[in-house]
């Protein structure tokens, strides 16, 4: 066999590593809206591993619609809409206690496939040591009960306890959403 006949070796998979704090964060990352935006809320929580220990070197990334359910993206079926001071995208590294916090606006309902309406939600990606790929989940809001009961994605999760892992609880700071990457109360993640 000649060198030209040899198949290239596949590059081995690498876990997401501690470089997150070095290369993926930036000062305004957690601010989807300015801190002084009167409509702004904090989405905050703790990222936990399977042993219920905080993950101190993780990263939580969010993408969402604005309060009218529109995206500043050319693929929005209603047409891209830019909202002054609103990015729609946030990124926050976890701290020494595994905590993250992102300042944003509560999104509006989003039109889904076949003209269905999806409840207000935030798409979330989680990166952390030991993961070969990002984990993808959603944040729904505890005060959107009627919309949540009609959401086609949320209602597709048959187990009520599993479905509850996608609901952020309102508190005096905004909304608390803890993320558990493994274990009996593991957050529901989507295969995308």
Secondary structure, DSSP 8 states (H G I E B T S, - for coil): --TTTS-----------TTHHHHT--TTTTBSS-TT-TT-EEEEEEEE-TTS-B-TT-EEEEEE--TTS--SSTT-TT-----TT--SEEEEE--TTSEEEEEE-----EE-GGG-EE-SEEEEEEE-TT-SS-EEEEEEETT-HHHHHH-TTGGG---HHHHHTTEEEEETTEEE--EESSSTT-------
